């Protein structure tokens, strides 16, 4: 599990991930799940696939 901290502003509401592990290695292909927590919105979850 990896956590990405992001402080959103009116101009910048995006966060990015370079698809690398905490050790700097490329992630494996497969299905990944995510959870996004935002004030006033709550937690939203989803999934995405990495195909190499």
C-alpha positions in Angstrom: 0.0 0.0 0.0 1.3 3.5 -0.8 -0.1 6.8 0.4 0.1 9.9 -1.7 -0.5 13.2 0.2 -1.8 16.1 -1.7 -3.0 19.6 -0.7 -5.5 20.7 -3.3 -6.1 24.3 -4.2 -8.6 25.9 -6.5 -6.0 25.8 -9.3 -4.6 22.3 -8.6 -6.9 19.4 -7.7 -4.8 16.6 -9.2 -2.3 14.2 -7.7 0.0 12.0 -9.6 1.9 8.7 -9.1 4.9 7.7 -11.2 3.8 4.0 -11.0 6.9 3.1 -8.9 7.1 1.4 -5.5 8.4 3.1 -2.4 11.8 1.5 -3.3 11.8 3.1 -6.8 11.0 -0.1 -8.7 8.4 -0.3 -11.4 5.1 -1.8 -10.3 3.9 -5.1 -11.6 1.1 -5.4 -14.1 -2.3 -6.2 -12.7 -5.4 -4.7 -11.0 -4.9 -1.9 -8.5 -7.4 -0.4 -6.0 -7.4 3.1 -4.7 -9.2 5.2 -2.1 -9.4 9.0 -2.2 -10.5 11.0 0.9 -11.5 14.6 0.5 -13.0 17.0 3.0 -16.7 17.6 2.5 -16.8 14.6 0.0 -15.7 11.6 2.0 -14.0 8.5 0.7 -14.3 7.4 -2.9 -12.9 4.1 -4.1 -12.1 2.6 -7.5 -9.8 0.4 -9.4 -7.5 0.5 -12.5 -5.5 -2.0 -14.5 -1.8 -1.7 -15.5 -1.1 -3.6 -18.7 2.5 -3.9 -19.9 
